[in-house]
Amino acid sequence: MVKSFRLAVTLATLLGAAPLLAACHTTAGVGQDLSQGGHALTNSANANAPTTPAQ
């Protein structure tokens, strides 16, 4: 029971990581992908920030 659960979790993890690994072929590519994700998050936060501080 535990062995089959562990196998299922391992397979799910590998299948989930496959698109991430296919998206960038080098370590530099990983850094660029993470950087782009950070920029998108920052831009979204800035776009949705209130224009005046709450009092």
C-alpha positions in Angstrom: 0.0 0.0 0.0 2.7 2.5 1.0 4.9 1.4 -1.8 2.3 2.0 -4.4 1.4 5.4 -2.9 5.1 6.3 -3.0 5.3 5.2 -6.6 2.2 7.2 -7.6 3.6 10.3 -5.9 7.0 9.9 -7.6 5.4 9.5 -11.0 3.2 12.5 -10.5 6.2 14.6 -9.5 8.2 13.5 -12.6 5.2 14.2 -14.9 4.7 17.5 -13.3 8.4 18.5 -13.6 8.6 17.4 -17.3 7.2 20.6 -18.8 9.4 22.7 -16.6 12.5 20.8 -17.7 11.5 20.9 -21.3 10.9 24.7 -21.2 14.6 25.5 -20.5 17.5 23.5 -21.7 20.2 25.0 -19.6 20.8 26.4 -16.1 20.8 29.9 -17.6 17.4 29.1 -19.1 16.1 28.2 -15.7 17.3 31.5 -14.3 15.7 33.4 -17.2 12.4 31.6 -16.7 12.4 32.3 -13.0 13.3 36.0 -13.7 10.4 36.4 -16.2 8.0 34.9 -13.7 9.2 37.3 -11.1 8.8 40.3 -13.4 5.3 39.2 -14.4 4.4 38.9 -10.7 5.8 42.3 -9.9 4.1 43.9 -12.9 0.8 42.4 -11.9 1.2 43.5 -8.3 2.0 47.1 -9.4 -1.0 47.2 -11.8 -3.4 46.1 -9.1 -2.0 48.2 -6.2 -4.2 51.0 -4.9 -3.3 54.4 -6.1 -3.8 56.1 -2.7 -2.8 54.6 0.7 -5.6 53.4 2.9 -6.1 55.4 6.0 
